[in-house]
Amino acid sequence: MVRIRLQRRGRKKLPIYKIVAADIRMPRDGRFIEAIGQYKPLEDVKVLDLDEERALYWLKNGAQPTSTVKNIFSEHGIMLKLHLIRKGKTEEEINEELEKWRALRAEKETSKLSKKQIRKQRKEEEEKKAAAGEAKKAGEAQKAEEAKAAEEAKAAAEEAPAEEAPAEEAPAAEAAAEEPKAEAAPAEDAATEEEKEQ
């Protein structure tokens, strides 16, 4: 089985690693099948000089990267590219995905926050969401109360005309009752006048 691994080179306290495809049975610094790149971890910015085509060739043909090599490939987008190729994406789609991935990675690197700051931001976001949820619930409760008050007002308005109708009839009945009294009063006046004449 072929394994893609690091082979140590360089001098004491300044390692430079060669990335090689080698038989799994060979020693670390022993014979290899092909050298596909070089990795310098102690530079200011970690330097990776890699032949991507050959790395992808070996990965496609079943070579297993060691965990360190896999991490290095992941940091530089080679594992993502292999994943997209295996999915059957076109070259344009792969390039678009890689550009998006690189933009996100650059954004992450520029805004490196400590774990404490990240936790604080997450906590603030959760509090905002909770406050928004409570405000939404309060708004819904207020709408429900307004709807209930409107229904009660409507019911009261429907009941009020029914109560007012007999009240309107009552003054008419009182007026009708007063009219005969008014007619009776002139008759009494006439009777009193006749008595005075006698």
Secondary structure, DSSP 4 states (H G I P E B T S, - for coil): -EEEEEEEEEETTEEEEEEEEEETTS-TTS--SEEEEEEETTSSS-EEEE-HHHHHHHHHTTPEEPHHHHHHHHHTTHHHHHHHHHHT--HHHHHHHHHHHHHHHHHHHHT---HHHHHHHHHHHHHHHHHHHHHHHHHHHHHHHHHHHHHHHHHHHHHHHHHHHHHHHHHHHHHHHHHHHHHHHHHHHHHHHHHHH-
